[in-house]
Amino acid sequence: MTTSLSGSDFLTAQTAQLQAGRIQTPVATKDAVRAQKAAQEFEGVFVSQMLGQMFSGLSTDGPFGGGQGEAMFRSLMLDEYGKQMASQGGIGLASHITSELLKQQEAAKAGAAP
């Protein structure tokens, strides 16, 4: 049984876990390649979610379609579509995310420097 938390309760729970050391804070990368990889993975997930919404309205009834198996394998297929699209250039989101990640890290580093 799962319970849902309101926004403030969720933040309070997350803060408590962070202070208890159960959640690690993100660490800035000095490697632009790692930032690019993270941005590309994010774009792959984003594209998969977009495709999932696009495919959700399709009817799968018929002699060879439907059922729980198709729903499971469709999600796996869409995940792979998203990864492949992102690795081939995607929708251009990864390059923007990479530049913003690096800008934010440089700004944080400049602000932390004495």
For each residue, the residues with C-beta under 8 A, 3 or more apart:
1:
2:
3:
4:
5: 9 10 13
6: 9 10
7: 10 11
8: 11 12
9: 5 6 12 13
10: 5 6 7 13 14
11: 7 8 14 15
12: 8 9 15 16
13: 5 9 10 16 17
14: 10 11 17 18 23
15: 11 12 18 19
16: 12 13 19 20
17: 13 14 20 22 23
18: 14 15 21 22 23 25
19: 15 16
20: 16 17
21: 18
22: 17 18
23: 14 17 18
24: 27
25: 18
26:
27: 24
28: 105 108 109
29: 32 34 35 38 105
30:
31: 34 35
32: 29 35 36 98 102
33: 36 37
34: 29 31 37 38
35: 29 31 32 38 39 98 101 102 105
36: 32 33 39 40 94 98
37: 33 34 40 41
38: 29 34 35 41 42 97 101
39: 35 36 42 43 93 94 95 97 98 101
40: 36 37 43 44 86 87 90 94
41: 37 38 44 45 86
42: 38 39 45 46 93 94 97
43: 39 40 46 47 82 86 90 91 93 94 97
44: 40 41 47 48 79 82 83 85 86 87 90
45: 41 42 48 49 82
46: 42 43 49 50 82 93
47: 43 44 50 51 81 82 85 86 90 91
48: 44 45 51 52 78 79 81 82 83
49: 45 46 52 53 82
50: 46 47 53 54
51: 47 48 54 55 78 81 82
52: 48 49 55 56 75 78
53: 49 50 56
54: 50 51 57
55: 51 52 58 74 78
56: 52 53
57: 54
58: 55
59:
60: 65 66 70
61: 65 66
62: 65 66
63:
64:
65: 60 61 62 70
66: 60 61 62 70
67: 70 71
68: 71 72
69: 72 73
70: 60 65 66 67 73 74
71: 67 68 74 75
72: 68 69 75 76
73: 69 70 76 77
74: 55 70 71 77 78
75: 52 71 72 78 79
76: 72 73 79 80
77: 73 74 80 81
78: 48 51 52 55 74 75 81 82
79: 44 48 75 76 82 83
80: 76 77 83 84
81: 47 48 51 77 78 84 85
82: 43 44 45 46 47 48 49 51 78 79 85 86
83: 44 48 79 80 86 87
84: 80 81 87 88
85: 44 47 81 82 88 89 90 91
86: 40 41 43 44 47 82 83 90 94
87: 40 44 83 84 90
88: 84 85
89: 85 92
90: 40 43 44 47 85 86 87 93 94
91: 43 47 85
92: 89 95 96
93: 39 42 43 46 90 96 97
94: 36 39 40 42 43 86 90 97 98
95: 39 92 98 99
96: 92 93 99 100
97: 38 39 42 43 93 94 100 101
98: 32 35 36 39 94 95 101 102
99: 95 96 102 103
100: 96 97 103 104
101: 35 38 39 97 98 104 105
102: 32 35 98 99 105 106
103: 99 100 106 107
104: 100 101 107 108
105: 28 29 35 101 102 108 109
106: 102 103 109 110
107: 103 104 110 111
108: 28 104 105 111 112
109: 28 105 106 112 113
110: 106 107 113
111: 107 108
112: 108 109
113: 109 110
114:
